[in-house]
């Protein structure tokens, strides 16, 4: 039951709108109290209560831990050659996923588990304290099952993505694969999963197939989310809103109709700047979404093909530079926006009753995350009051 006071904070981002200090609820010369893994008090350092332990953060900035609501951490090997080819002018398509499928199917459970753990640690080092991860590189019942059963050992937000692409052995009979995905595969994976997802796009699954997959997942007790409009304008957003998906992710190609649909819904628009960066695609304009009142999240989309990054600070910098986020919008989207995309009420803010998940920056302000791109500014990452990572600087 011991309590810890964190004080001498130059800038504390709370995301608590009740403070009426702008979008981020920023406090200066601030302090907060952690006890038993939760936030117990937040306010001015001059009004801080007595605690069992006192830690001075020496004028640094503190943010809620980043919430990464879209990642693919269960895979083997990389696709660096594809990246090099794209940088030399080749286009990106969903077909490259099968290269990872072949490698993942051949990998041992131990190799896959080690890969998840390694990438999770990279996320912690970048300030991410909550992450979602998907299956989708197995595409057989056995391989999808082991993907979700390994993933659930690392995060509670596991997504069944058996409908990533149609595997090679079913190319001539895609409807048979859909039947497998919503039948035996879903039945095997549902006990280990919280979410169901589908890649609704050119080269993957069409509207009708995607609807059948998501509805089957919902009927199995899973919550829906969707990959939509990455490669082309499609009916992905329409389906997301129709089925009340928690989030529609990518949204590289957005029409005015899509934005109108999202603005009148509870579906979060999750943007993935690492994917546009890695595929040299045009960046979506986040201002259109924010101006329409859409809830927006930022995530890494960590995967070996189109966004091999575990760095939320990198994604924030690219979002500000190329997606036209304000700095405040980017920070909100990478914290509370991600929490909303995962329908999590316990993370994404530094407020009384929330989990004591936070990041200490080796900088006086959150703006340095975009102002100093590529510089490692994560001084400490704390989850439920326990330091998971501390910089040696």
ZAFI-820977 format. One record per residue (C-alpha): chain; x, y, z; residue number from 1; residue in one letter. Coordinates in nm, 4 decimals. Example, Ala and Ser with C-alpha at 12.3 -4.5 7.8 and 13.67 -1.06 7.14 Angstrom:
# ZAFI-820977
 mol       px       py       pz seq type
   A   1.2300  -0.4500   0.7800   1    A
   A   1.3670  -0.1060   0.7140   2    S
This chain:
# ZAFI-820977
 mol       px       py       pz seq type
   A   0.0000   0.0000   0.0000   1    X
   A   0.3032   0.2311  -0.0263   2    X
   A   0.2577   0.5534  -0.2230   3    X
   A   0.5015   0.7360  -0.4521   4    X
   A   0.4967   1.1065  -0.5320   5    X
   A   0.6412   1.2051  -0.8704   6    X
   A   0.7197   1.5748  -0.8615   7    X
   A   0.9223   1.8547  -1.0252   8    X
   A   0.7560   1.7873  -1.3612   9    X
   A   0.7873   2.0705  -1.6112  10    X
   A   0.5004   1.9491  -1.8310  11    X
   A   0.2488   1.6822  -1.7303  12    X
   A   0.0079   1.5628  -2.0007  13    X
   A  -0.3017   1.4260  -1.8291  14    X
   A  -0.5566   1.3979  -2.1147  15    X
   A  -0.8070   1.4946  -1.8463  16    X
   A  -1.0507   1.7350  -2.0123  17    X
   A  -1.2027   1.8192  -1.6753  18    X
   A  -0.8914   2.0280  -1.6128  19    X
   A  -0.9920   2.2521  -1.9064  20    X
   A  -0.6281   2.2987  -2.0047  21    X
   A  -0.6631   2.2400  -2.3787  22    X
   A  -0.6862   1.9101  -2.5631  23    X
   A  -0.4126   1.7479  -2.3516  24    X
   A  -0.5044   1.8743  -2.0063  25    X
   A  -0.1458   1.9930  -1.9634  26    X
   A  -0.0209   2.0942  -1.6183  27    X
   A   0.3052   2.2764  -1.5501  28    X
   A   0.5113   2.2536  -1.2310  29    X
   A   0.3065   1.9405  -1.1672  30    X
   A   0.3060   1.6263  -0.9565  31    X
   A   0.1095   1.3035  -0.9234  32    X
   A   0.0811   1.0123  -0.6832  33    X
   A   0.1008   0.6426  -0.7717  34    X
   A  -0.0226   0.3757  -0.5341  35    X
   A  -0.0770   0.0045  -0.6003  36    X
   A  -0.0318   0.0565  -0.9730  37    X
   A  -0.2919   0.3334  -1.0075  38    X
   A  -0.2970   0.7124  -1.0127  39    X
   A  -0.4275   0.8401  -0.6780  40    X
   A  -0.3755   1.2169  -0.7070  41    X
   A  -0.2795   1.4741  -0.9745  42    X
   A  -0.2143   1.8444  -0.9325  43    X
   A   0.0292   2.1269  -0.8644  44    X
   A   0.3601   2.0315  -0.7064  45    X
   A   0.3019   2.2973  -0.4388  46    X
   A  -0.0147   2.1157  -0.3254  47    X
   A   0.1212   1.7611  -0.3342  48    X
   A   0.0328   1.5337  -0.0415  49    X
   A   0.2846   1.3509   0.1742  50    X
   A   0.3781   1.0063   0.0419  51    X
   A   0.5964   0.7142   0.1428  52    X
   A   0.8387   0.7856  -0.1399  53    X
   A   0.9263   1.1004  -0.3354  54    X
   A   1.0847   1.1046  -0.6831  55    X
   A   1.1979   1.4271  -0.8509  56    X
   A   1.1775   1.4173  -1.2304  57    X
   A   1.4074   1.7200  -1.2563  58    X
   A   1.1970   1.9345  -1.4883  59    X
   A   1.1257   1.6650  -1.7470  60    X
   A   0.7994   1.6102  -1.9340  61    X
   A   0.5665   1.3224  -1.8477  62    X
   A   0.3018   1.1737  -2.0770  63    X
   A   0.0522   0.8900  -2.0484  64    X
   A   0.2041   0.5726  -2.1897  65    X
   A   0.1478   0.5398  -2.5627  66    X
   A  -0.1310   0.3013  -2.6637  67    X
   A  -0.0545   0.1129  -2.9856  68    X
   A  -0.3891  -0.0116  -3.1135  69    X
   A  -0.2660  -0.1767  -3.4344  70    X
   A   0.0344  -0.4087  -3.4631  71    X
   A   0.1313  -0.7440  -3.6147  72    X
   A   0.3990  -0.8886  -3.3865  73    X
   A   0.3574  -1.2614  -3.4553  74    X
   A   0.5808  -1.3405  -3.7517  75    X
   A   0.9144  -1.4843  -3.8571  76    X
   A   1.1950  -1.3295  -4.0658  77    X
   A   1.1802  -0.9923  -4.2402  78    X
   A   1.1100  -0.8510  -4.5854  79    X
   A   1.3951  -0.6062  -4.6194  80    X
   A   1.4431  -0.6952  -4.9867  81    X
   A   1.0865  -0.5865  -5.0605  82    X
   A   1.1485  -0.2573  -4.8835  83    X
   A   1.4611  -0.1984  -5.0904  84    X
   A   1.2680  -0.2779  -5.4072  85    X
   A   0.9983  -0.0261  -5.3150  86    X
   A   1.2600   0.2379  -5.2513  87    X
   A   1.3827   0.1648  -5.6038  88    X
   A   1.0381   0.2311  -5.7466  89    X
   A   0.8392  -0.0917  -5.7239  90    X
   A   0.4784  -0.0664  -5.5999  91    X
   A   0.3269  -0.2199  -5.2871  92    X
   A   0.0518  -0.4821  -5.2921  93    X
   A  -0.0984  -0.7174  -5.0363  94    X
   A   0.0602  -1.0162  -5.2109  95    X
   A   0.3900  -0.9837  -5.0263  96    X
   A   0.2184  -1.1034  -4.7096  97    X
   A   0.2572  -1.4617  -4.8347  98    X
   A   0.6359  -1.4355  -4.8016  99    X
   A   0.5885  -1.3845  -4.4277 100    X
   A   0.3243  -1.6570  -4.4139 101    X
   A   0.5696  -1.9126  -4.5478 102    X
   A   0.8373  -1.8105  -4.2970 103    X
   A   0.5933  -1.8035  -4.0054 104    X
   A   0.4543  -2.1459  -4.0835 105    X
   A   0.8100  -2.2853  -4.0805 106    X
   A   0.9119  -2.1207  -3.7525 107    X
   A   0.8964  -2.2946  -3.4161 108    X
   A   0.6751  -2.1782  -3.1314 109    X
   A   0.9870  -2.0710  -2.9425 110    X
   A   1.1093  -1.8613  -3.2353 111    X
   A   0.7737  -1.6882  -3.2731 112    X
   A   0.7433  -1.6243  -2.8997 113    X
   A   1.0937  -1.4784  -2.8836 114    X
   A   1.0087  -1.2492  -3.1733 115    X
   A   0.6968  -1.1180  -2.9972 116    X
   A   0.8923  -1.0580  -2.6763 117    X
   A   1.1731  -0.8777  -2.8603 118    X
   A   0.9385  -0.6460  -3.0446 119    X
   A   0.7335  -0.5844  -2.7293 120    X
   A   1.0504  -0.4742  -2.5514 121    X
   A   1.1267  -0.2386  -2.8390 122    X
   A   0.7796  -0.0919  -2.7907 123    X
   A   0.8412  -0.0364  -2.4203 124    X
   A   1.1681   0.1389  -2.5063 125    X
   A   0.9707   0.3735  -2.7334 126    X
   A   0.7197   0.4587  -2.4596 127    X
   A   0.4392   0.2204  -2.5563 128    X
   A   0.2748   0.0735  -2.2475 129    X
   A  -0.0304  -0.0931  -2.4062 130    X
   A  -0.0351  -0.2718  -2.7401 131    X
   A  -0.2666  -0.4800  -2.9536 132    X
   A  -0.1340  -0.7552  -3.1795 133    X
   A  -0.2879  -0.9695  -3.4493 134    X
   A  -0.2540  -1.3130  -3.5977 135    X
   A  -0.2693  -1.3344  -3.9766 136    X
   A   0.0624  -1.4812  -4.0881 137    X
   A  -0.0392  -1.8447  -4.0369 138    X
   A  -0.3589  -1.8790  -4.2416 139    X
   A  -0.4119  -2.2409  -4.1424 140    X
   A  -0.6147  -2.3495  -3.8427 141    X
   A  -0.3086  -2.4775  -3.6587 142    X
   A  -0.0884  -2.1772  -3.7368 143    X
   A  -0.3527  -1.9180  -3.6550 144    X
   A  -0.4270  -2.0999  -3.3306 145    X
   A  -0.0650  -2.0981  -3.2191 146    X
   A  -0.0339  -1.7322  -3.3200 147    X
   A  -0.3154  -1.6152  -3.0933 148    X
   A  -0.2218  -1.8557  -2.8126 149    X
   A   0.1333  -1.7161  -2.8120 150    X
   A   0.0156  -1.3538  -2.8450 151    X
   A  -0.2189  -1.3713  -2.5465 152    X
   A   0.0821  -1.4384  -2.3243 153    X
   A   0.2064  -1.0860  -2.4069 154    X
   A  -0.1100  -0.8717  -2.4278 155    X
   A  -0.4803  -0.8946  -2.3482 156    X
   A  -0.5638  -0.7195  -2.6759 157    X
   A  -0.5240  -1.0079  -2.9201 158    X
   A  -0.6921  -0.9927  -3.2598 159    X
   A  -0.7858  -1.2893  -3.4780 160    X
   A  -0.6903  -1.1897  -3.8340 161    X
   A  -0.7305  -1.5186  -4.0161 162    X
   A  -0.8733  -1.3028  -4.2975 163    X
   A  -0.5481  -1.1214  -4.3726 164    X
   A  -0.5245  -1.2449  -4.7314 165    X
   A  -0.6382  -1.5576  -4.9149 166    X
   A  -0.3451  -1.8013  -4.8923 167    X
   A  -0.1913  -1.9456  -5.2085 168    X
   A  -0.3513  -2.2869  -5.1660 169    X
   A  -0.6970  -2.1246  -5.1791 170    X
   A  -0.6365  -1.8678  -5.4553 171    X
   A  -0.8667  -2.0497  -5.6962 172    X
   A  -1.1328  -2.1046  -5.4295 173    X
   A  -1.1439  -1.7965  -5.2031 174    X
   A  -1.4963  -1.8668  -5.0805 175    X
   A  -1.3758  -2.1968  -4.9384 176    X
   A  -1.1122  -2.0079  -4.7432 177    X
   A  -1.3726  -1.7668  -4.6094 178    X
   A  -1.5755  -2.0678  -4.4951 179    X
   A  -1.2690  -2.2071  -4.3182 180    X
   A  -1.1902  -1.8704  -4.1556 181    X
   A  -1.5419  -1.8260  -4.0169 182    X
   A  -1.5776  -2.1900  -3.9247 183    X
   A  -1.3071  -2.4166  -3.7862 184    X
   A  -1.0408  -2.1448  -3.7704 185    X
   A  -1.2579  -1.8962  -3.5816 186    X
   A  -1.3792  -2.1670  -3.3455 187    X
   A  -1.0192  -2.2587  -3.2589 188    X
   A  -0.8937  -1.9012  -3.2193 189    X
   A  -1.1855  -1.7264  -3.0473 190    X
   A  -1.0996  -1.8482  -2.6937 191    X
   A  -0.7615  -1.6706  -2.7161 192    X
   A  -0.8846  -1.3557  -2.8908 193    X
   A  -1.0647  -1.0386  -2.7934 194    X
   A  -1.1006  -0.8910  -3.1421 195    X
   A  -1.1769  -1.0004  -3.4988 196    X
   A  -1.0302  -0.8159  -3.7973 197    X
   A  -1.0339  -0.8427  -4.1776 198    X
   A  -0.8305  -0.6838  -4.4562 199    X
   A  -1.1092  -0.5338  -4.6664 200    X
   A  -0.9253  -0.4057  -4.9708 201    X
   A  -0.8037  -0.4714  -5.3229 202    X
   A  -0.6135  -0.7999  -5.3350 203    X
   A  -0.7589  -0.9205  -5.0041 204    X
   A  -1.1321  -0.9506  -4.9178 205    X
   A  -1.4270  -0.7689  -5.0718 206    X
   A  -1.7200  -0.6101  -4.8890 207    X
   A  -1.9408  -0.9198  -4.8821 208    X
   A  -1.6612  -1.1521  -4.7714 209    X
   A  -1.5470  -0.9041  -4.5078 210    X
   A  -1.8989  -0.8613  -4.3746 211    X
   A  -1.9439  -1.2374  -4.3403 212    X
   A  -1.6109  -1.2680  -4.1557 213    X
   A  -1.6787  -0.9856  -3.9118 214    X
   A  -2.0359  -1.0973  -3.8429 215    X
   A  -1.9126  -1.4484  -3.7676 216    X
   A  -1.6575  -1.3065  -3.5257 217    X
   A  -1.9214  -1.0953  -3.3548 218    X
   A  -2.1463  -1.3975  -3.3176 219    X
   A  -1.8521  -1.5815  -3.1588 220    X
   A  -1.8242  -1.3052  -2.8974 221    X
   A  -1.5366  -1.1088  -3.0507 222    X
   A  -1.5312  -0.7331  -3.1014 223    X
   A  -1.4847  -0.6062  -3.4598 224    X
   A  -1.2178  -0.3847  -3.6150 225    X
   A  -1.1182  -0.3555  -3.9800 226    X
   A  -0.8312  -0.2816  -4.2197 227    X
   A  -0.9943  -0.0386  -4.4627 228    X
   A  -0.9034   0.1778  -4.7606 229    X
   A  -0.5274   0.1216  -4.7503 230    X
   A  -0.4722   0.0324  -5.1145 231    X
   A  -0.7769   0.1963  -5.2704 232    X
   A  -1.1043   0.3676  -5.1923 233    X
   A  -1.3489   0.0912  -5.1077 234    X
   A  -1.6532   0.0097  -4.8939 235    X
   A  -1.4389  -0.0662  -4.5887 236    X
   A  -1.5426   0.2447  -4.3960 237    X
   A  -1.9067   0.1827  -4.4824 238    X
   A  -1.8777  -0.1682  -4.3387 239    X
   A  -1.6939  -0.0444  -4.0289 240    X
   A  -1.9725   0.1980  -3.9450 241    X
   A  -2.2475  -0.0486  -4.0373 242    X
   A  -2.1110  -0.3117  -3.7950 243    X
   A  -2.0012  -0.0545  -3.5345 244    X
   A  -1.6360  -0.1581  -3.5536 245    X
   A  -1.4215  -0.0174  -3.2742 246    X
   A  -1.1825   0.1181  -3.5347 247    X
   A  -1.1221   0.1438  -3.9063 248    X
   A  -0.7485   0.1333  -3.9710 249    X
   A  -0.5171   0.2715  -4.2437 250    X
   A  -0.7675   0.4976  -4.4282 251    X
   A  -0.5049   0.6054  -4.6784 252    X
   A  -0.7764   0.6650  -4.9393 253    X
   A  -1.0717   0.8544  -4.7900 254    X
   A  -1.3713   1.0033  -4.9668 255    X
   A  -1.5918   1.2798  -4.8333 256    X
   A  -1.8627   1.0148  -4.7842 257    X
   A  -1.6246   0.8084  -4.5709 258    X
   A  -1.5516   1.1044  -4.3483 259    X
   A  -1.9221   1.1858  -4.3132 260    X
   A  -1.9883   0.8250  -4.2112 261    X
   A  -1.7100   0.8252  -3.9541 262    X
   A  -1.8114   1.1609  -3.8100 263    X
   A  -2.1530   1.0277  -3.7227 264    X
   A  -2.0278   0.7044  -3.5694 265    X
   A  -1.8388   0.5678  -3.2696 266    X
   A  -1.5751   0.4098  -3.4945 267    X
   A  -1.2239   0.5432  -3.4346 268    X
   A  -1.0160   0.6335  -3.7400 269    X
   A  -0.6726   0.4808  -3.6810 270    X
   A  -0.3960   0.6241  -3.8974 271    X
   A  -0.0704   0.4376  -3.9519 272    X
   A   0.2005   0.6744  -4.0782 273    X
   A   0.4667   0.4038  -4.0787 274    X
   A   0.2810   0.2267  -4.3598 275    X
   A   0.2720   0.5303  -4.5890 276    X
   A   0.6362   0.6029  -4.5051 277    X
   A   0.7451   0.2483  -4.5895 278    X
   A   0.5339   0.2070  -4.9039 279    X
   A   0.5784   0.5617  -5.0371 280    X
   A   0.2030   0.6016  -5.0523 281    X
   A   0.0292   0.9374  -5.0234 282    X
   A  -0.0428   1.0319  -4.6621 283    X
   A  -0.4047   1.0830  -4.5563 284    X
   A  -0.4866   1.4335  -4.4346 285    X
   A  -0.5733   1.4074  -4.0651 286    X
   A  -0.7123   1.7628  -4.0643 287    X
   A  -1.0140   1.6435  -4.2614 288    X
   A  -1.0931   1.3893  -3.9900 289    X
   A  -1.0314   1.6230  -3.6970 290    X
   A  -1.2329   1.9036  -3.8566 291    X
   A  -1.5246   1.6625  -3.9039 292    X
   A  -1.5183   1.5622  -3.5371 293    X
   A  -1.3914   1.2075  -3.5990 294    X
   A  -1.2039   1.0374  -3.3136 295    X
   A  -0.8506   0.9670  -3.4360 296    X
   A  -0.5827   0.7242  -3.3160 297    X
   A  -0.2196   0.6778  -3.4182 298    X
   A  -0.0552   0.3350  -3.4201 299    X
   A   0.2675   0.1799  -3.5468 300    X
   A   0.1252  -0.1010  -3.7647 301    X
   A   0.4460  -0.2880  -3.6806 302    X
   A   0.4797  -0.5646  -3.9397 303    X
   A   0.7655  -0.6978  -4.1527 304    X
   A   0.6247  -0.5913  -4.4886 305    X
   A   0.4855  -0.2400  -4.4863 306    X
   A   0.5756  -0.0773  -4.1522 307    X
   A   0.8585  -0.2448  -3.9655 308    X
   A   0.8750   0.0026  -3.6779 309    X
   A   0.7961  -0.0245  -3.3086 310    X
   A   0.8575   0.3467  -3.2480 311    X
   A   0.5584   0.5618  -3.1555 312    X
   A   0.7780   0.8760  -3.1400 313    X
   A   0.8701   0.8145  -3.5051 314    X
   A   0.5028   0.7791  -3.5960 315    X
   A   0.4205   1.0994  -3.4079 316    X
   A   0.6916   1.2917  -3.5932 317    X
   A   0.5727   1.1666  -3.9333 318    X
   A   0.2096   1.2357  -3.8440 319    X
   A   0.2909   1.5969  -3.7584 320    X
   A   0.5170   1.6486  -4.0581 321    X
   A   0.3203   1.4682  -4.3288 322    X
   A  -0.0362   1.4015  -4.2077 323    X
   A  -0.1014   1.7562  -4.0854 324    X
   A  -0.1678   1.6693  -3.7230 325    X
   A  -0.0990   1.9442  -3.4746 326    X
   A   0.1487   1.8359  -3.2104 327    X
   A  -0.1311   1.8204  -2.9540 328    X
   A  -0.3512   1.6090  -3.1802 329    X
   A  -0.0691   1.3630  -3.2453 330    X
   A   0.0041   1.3143  -2.8754 331    X
   A  -0.3661   1.2712  -2.7956 332    X
   A  -0.4109   1.0220  -3.0785 333    X
   A  -0.1095   0.8153  -2.9677 334    X
   A  -0.2389   0.7972  -2.6099 335    X
   A  -0.6104   0.8445  -2.5415 336    X
   A  -0.7025   0.7963  -2.9067 337    X
   A  -0.5376   0.4544  -2.9042 338    X
   A  -0.7176   0.3694  -2.5807 339    X
   A  -1.0507   0.4565  -2.7418 340    X
   A  -0.9651   0.2413  -3.0442 341    X
   A  -0.9163  -0.0500  -2.8034 342    X
   A  -1.2207   0.0517  -2.5960 343    X
   A  -0.9965   0.0717  -2.2899 344    X
   A  -1.1033   0.3005  -2.0057 345    X
   A  -0.8041   0.2224  -1.7828 346    X
   A  -0.5200   0.3614  -1.9958 347    X
   A  -0.4365   0.6624  -2.2108 348    X
   A  -0.4552   0.9290  -1.9390 349    X
   A  -0.2868   1.0333  -1.6160 350    X
   A  -0.5924   1.0828  -1.4008 351    X
   A  -0.7232   0.9497  -1.0707 352    X
   A  -0.8281   0.5866  -1.1038 353    X
   A  -0.6342   0.5191  -1.4235 354    X
   A  -0.3483   0.2704  -1.4451 355    X
   A  -0.0139   0.4290  -1.3548 356    X
   A   0.1205   0.3832  -1.7086 357    X
   A   0.3386   0.6751  -1.8067 358    X
   A   0.6463   0.7879  -1.9970 359    X
   A   0.9173   1.0270  -1.8802 360    X
   A   1.0860   1.2224  -2.1587 361    X
   A   1.4435   1.3399  -2.1537 362    X
   A   1.3049   1.6767  -2.2621 363    X
   A   1.1034   1.9623  -2.1072 364    X
   A   0.8056   1.9302  -2.3441 365    X
   A   0.6139   1.6743  -2.5508 366    X
   A   0.6770   1.8893  -2.8592 367    X
   A   1.0344   1.7601  -2.8681 368    X
   A   0.9028   1.4252  -2.9943 369    X
   A   0.8435   1.5855  -3.3360 370    X
   A   1.0896   1.8731  -3.2981 371    X
   A   1.3825   1.6284  -3.2545 372    X
   A   1.2908   1.3382  -3.4851 373    X
   A   1.5031   1.0283  -3.4576 374    X
   A   1.6470   1.1249  -3.1185 375    X
   A   1.5850   0.8783  -2.8353 376    X
   A   1.4020   1.0916  -2.5805 377    X
   A   1.2410   0.8138  -2.3761 378    X
   A   1.3971   0.8361  -2.0315 379    X
   A   1.1682   0.5908  -1.8521 380    X
   A   0.8634   0.3751  -1.9266 381    X
   A   0.6407   0.2782  -1.6340 382    X
   A   0.3535   0.0263  -1.6395 383    X
   A   0.1227  -0.0054  -1.3372 384    X
   A   0.3770   0.1812  -1.1276 385    X
   A   0.6670  -0.0493  -1.2213 386    X
   A   0.9562   0.0717  -1.4352 387    X
   A   0.9761  -0.1496  -1.7442 388    X
   A   1.2519   0.0477  -1.9160 389    X
   A   1.4995   0.3116  -1.8031 390    X
   A   1.7513   0.4805  -2.0303 391    X
   A   2.1180   0.4530  -1.9396 392    X
   A   2.1828   0.8110  -2.0517 393    X
